[in-house]
Amino acid sequence: MQSENARRTFLKAAAAAAAVGARPGYLAGSDVIRVGMIGAGGRCTEAATQALNADDGARLVAMADVVMDRLKEKRKLLEAKFPRQVGVNDEHLFAGFDAYKHVIASSDVVLIANAAKFHPLHMYAAIQAGKHVFVEKPHAIDPAGIKVVEAACELARRKNLCVLSGLQSRYTPAYRETIQRIHDGAIGNVVAIQEKFLRPPYVLYPRQPGLTEVEWQGSNQYHFHWLSGDDVPQSLVHNLDRASWVLRGQAPVRCHGMGGRSTLRGEIYGSVFDHHAVVYEFPNGVPVYAYCRTIPGCYNETSSVVLGSKGRAEILKGRIEGENKWQYTGPSMYSSSQTNPYQIEHNELFKAIRSGKPLNSGDFMARSTMIGVMGQISCYTGKEVTWEQATASDFYFPPKPEDVRADMEPPVKPDADGIYPVCIPGVTKLI
């Protein structure tokens, strides 16, 4: 466990980094909004695509990633799609763990979609420097990081800056209408919720020559717990956000979880589990049963099912069964930019920037991420975790994000067979 000093050091480091880019961001009346990417994986590249689609005056001007080759690859891809809006010269391709500072200094809007360990540090630094931010989920991987997220969102409010969460369910028309009907009583009282995110392993990057151990783990970050937080906060967080939304923004009282590594072998799978199950108890005794798995060749399903006293709702299908049957009949999610939630959220972000009426996702982004984090901690330790414990804790997965260096000693190392150790429920102690 770490003390309050960890959080203060974290905020101090972010403020120091922000001094590099302390020039205020987009100025009202300007035609051009400079956009920078922190991360050059698939998700940040998609976010850049959506940002450039959202505003004709948006210009991609800077990119950062751990690996230079990935930066050049994604720049080429984006230049082909947006020849007029992409102007990133070689001097504005920044590689390394400190590269984010240069993107912040160069941009008005910062897109953050890299290893989640760094999301709190990078968003705080960007907001401190006066920049608007989009932050992919999860917004942190541990309680100490979530405290920084909360501080960053509050700072954004004071500075009239936008903070947009990557929890795009909030911008999905079918989900919005289904949940509004639940709130209006279509299924009666909510009795229980079942959440599933079952799929094959996500984004595997083989080891590339010339990288240090830490650089390779950073490039394959989804499969190292100290970088991604593992699959409950990394993937199931979407489901948990919907569950909390259904329950009108409530947080759980407690949870207990189980999980482990049953199938996946080899260095590319890093130090994460391949299956998890978490049971949350929300106020009024409402249980949320949440499951995620990342094993190939298995049954796959992504769903959010809400059971009520008068029926049931399947949020992802826009369907209600029971006394008040209903089926969403609007356009499909990806039929156009008007219904694609990933695009809608960026449309709303740039509209807010242009209008000077800031959009701030802070009311749910920290809460939903903490729900995922406490579930992951319970799976890792095998212990019950209460909301009070989780929110009071300053635990973080070492090292501190501001201390990560390419040539440092890695937090986890492979054994003689190339297998990385994983947490052991009943033995591992975190909070």
Summary of the structure (lengths in Angstrom):
residues: 431
radius of gyration: 20.9
end to end distance: 6.0
largest distance: 62.2
contacts: 1571
relative contact order: 0.16
helix: 42%
strand: 19%
